[in-house]
Amino acid sequence: MDLDADHDLDAVTIAGGWSGSQTRFVWLNDGQGRFQKGPALADGNTQSLASGDLDGDGDADVVFGNLNQPAEVWINQSNQSTIP
Protein backbone atom coordinates (compact mmCIF):
# COMPACT_ATOMS: atom_id res chain seq x y z
CA MET A 1 0.00 0.00 0.00
CA ASP A 2 1.22 3.48 -0.81
CA LEU A 3 0.40 5.51 2.29
CA ASP A 4 2.22 8.73 1.45
CA ALA A 5 1.32 9.02 -2.26
CA ASP A 6 4.92 8.87 -3.48
CA HIS A 7 4.33 5.81 -5.74
CA ASP A 8 6.33 3.28 -3.70
CA LEU A 9 4.99 0.61 -1.37
CA ASP A 10 4.83 1.35 2.35
CA ALA A 11 3.80 -0.97 5.20
CA VAL A 12 1.76 -1.05 8.39
CA THR A 13 2.62 -3.61 11.06
CA ILE A 14 1.47 -4.59 14.52
CA ALA A 15 3.75 -5.97 17.22
CA GLY A 16 3.11 -7.44 20.63
CA GLY A 17 1.70 -10.50 22.33
CA TRP A 18 -1.79 -11.93 22.04
CA SER A 19 -2.88 -10.34 25.29
CA GLY A 20 -2.56 -6.68 26.06
CA SER A 21 -1.80 -3.72 23.87
CA GLN A 22 -0.08 -4.06 20.50
CA THR A 23 2.03 -1.34 18.98
CA ARG A 24 1.11 -0.22 15.46
CA PHE A 25 3.84 0.97 13.15
CA VAL A 26 3.84 2.76 9.79
CA TRP A 27 6.95 2.15 7.68
CA LEU A 28 7.53 4.52 4.77
CA ASN A 29 9.54 3.33 1.77
CA ASP A 30 12.16 5.87 0.70
CA GLY A 31 12.05 4.68 -2.93
CA GLN A 32 15.37 2.85 -2.60
CA GLY A 33 13.94 -0.21 -0.84
CA ARG A 34 14.66 1.12 2.66
CA PHE A 35 11.93 1.73 5.21
CA GLN A 36 11.89 4.41 7.87
CA LYS A 37 9.46 4.67 10.74
CA GLY A 38 6.60 6.94 9.77
CA PRO A 39 3.85 8.56 11.80
CA ALA A 40 2.99 6.98 15.13
CA LEU A 41 -0.39 5.29 15.38
CA ALA A 42 -2.25 4.82 18.64
CA ASP A 43 -1.68 1.43 20.30
CA GLY A 44 -4.63 -0.88 20.58
CA ASN A 45 -5.65 -4.45 21.29
CA THR A 46 -5.15 -5.18 17.60
CA GLN A 47 -5.12 -8.77 16.38
CA SER A 48 -5.30 -8.18 12.62
CA LEU A 49 -5.23 -5.52 9.95
CA ALA A 50 -6.40 -5.15 6.39
CA SER A 51 -6.06 -2.43 3.80
CA GLY A 52 -8.04 -1.27 0.83
CA ASP A 53 -9.47 1.88 -0.72
CA LEU A 54 -12.51 2.26 1.52
CA ASP A 55 -13.48 5.79 0.53
CA GLY A 56 -12.87 5.51 -3.22
CA ASP A 57 -10.19 8.20 -3.45
CA GLY A 58 -7.46 5.94 -4.87
CA ASP A 59 -5.28 5.52 -1.76
CA ALA A 60 -5.04 2.71 0.78
CA ASP A 61 -6.99 2.96 4.01
CA VAL A 62 -6.46 0.61 6.97
CA VAL A 63 -8.84 -1.38 9.19
CA PHE A 64 -7.54 -2.70 12.52
CA GLY A 65 -9.33 -5.75 13.95
CA ASN A 66 -9.27 -5.52 17.75
CA LEU A 67 -9.85 -8.16 20.41
CA ASN A 68 -12.96 -7.45 22.54
CA GLN A 69 -13.19 -3.94 21.07
CA PRO A 70 -14.75 -2.49 17.92
CA ALA A 71 -12.68 -2.48 14.75
CA GLU A 72 -11.02 0.82 13.85
CA VAL A 73 -11.05 2.35 10.37
CA TRP A 74 -8.24 4.75 9.51
CA ILE A 75 -8.85 6.79 6.37
CA ASN A 76 -5.67 7.79 4.53
CA GLN A 77 -5.56 11.47 3.63
CA SER A 78 -2.44 11.10 1.45
CA ASN A 79 -3.25 14.24 -0.49
CA GLN A 80 -2.26 16.01 2.74
CA SER A 81 0.75 13.73 3.40
CA THR A 82 -0.71 12.70 6.74
CA ILE A 83 -1.76 9.31 8.04
CA PRO A 84 -4.52 8.99 9.04
C-alpha positions in Angstrom: 0.0 0.0 0.0 1.2 3.5 -0.8 0.4 5.5 2.3 2.2 8.7 1.5 1.3 9.0 -2.3 4.9 8.9 -3.5 4.3 5.8 -5.7 6.3 3.3 -3.7 5.0 0.6 -1.4 4.8 1.3 2.4 3.8 -1.0 5.2 1.8 -1.0 8.4 2.6 -3.6 11.1 1.5 -4.6 14.5 3.7 -6.0 17.2 3.1 -7.4 20.6 1.7 -10.5 22.3 -1.8 -11.9 22.0 -2.9 -10.3 25.3 -2.6 -6.7 26.1 -1.8 -3.7 23.9 -0.1 -4.1 20.5 2.0 -1.3 19.0 1.1 -0.2 15.5 3.8 1.0 13.1 3.8 2.8 9.8 6.9 2.1 7.7 7.5 4.5 4.8 9.5 3.3 1.8 12.2 5.9 0.7 12.0 4.7 -2.9 15.4 2.9 -2.6 13.9 -0.2 -0.8 14.7 1.1 2.7 11.9 1.7 5.2 11.9 4.4 7.9 9.5 4.7 10.7 6.6 6.9 9.8 3.8 8.6 11.8 3.0 7.0 15.1 -0.4 5.3 15.4 -2.2 4.8 18.6 -1.7 1.4 20.3 -4.6 -0.9 20.6 -5.6 -4.4 21.3 -5.1 -5.2 17.6 -5.1 -8.8 16.4 -5.3 -8.2 12.6 -5.2 -5.5 9.9 -6.4 -5.1 6.4 -6.1 -2.4 3.8 -8.0 -1.3 0.8 -9.5 1.9 -0.7 -12.5 2.3 1.5 -13.5 5.8 0.5 -12.9 5.5 -3.2 -10.2 8.2 -3.5 -7.5 5.9 -4.9 -5.3 5.5 -1.8 -5.0 2.7 0.8 -7.0 3.0 4.0 -6.5 0.6 7.0 -8.8 -1.4 9.2 -7.5 -2.7 12.5 -9.3 -5.7 14.0 -9.3 -5.5 17.7 -9.8 -8.2 20.4 -13.0 -7.4 22.5 -13.2 -3.9 21.1 -14.8 -2.5 17.9 -12.7 -2.5 14.8 -11.0 0.8 13.9 -11.0 2.3 10.4 -8.2 4.8 9.5 -8.8 6.8 6.4 -5.7 7.8 4.5 -5.6 11.5 3.6 -2.4 11.1 1.4 -3.2 14.2 -0.5 -2.3 16.0 2.7 0.8 13.7 3.4 -0.7 12.7 6.7 -1.8 9.3 8.0 -4.5 9.0 9.0 
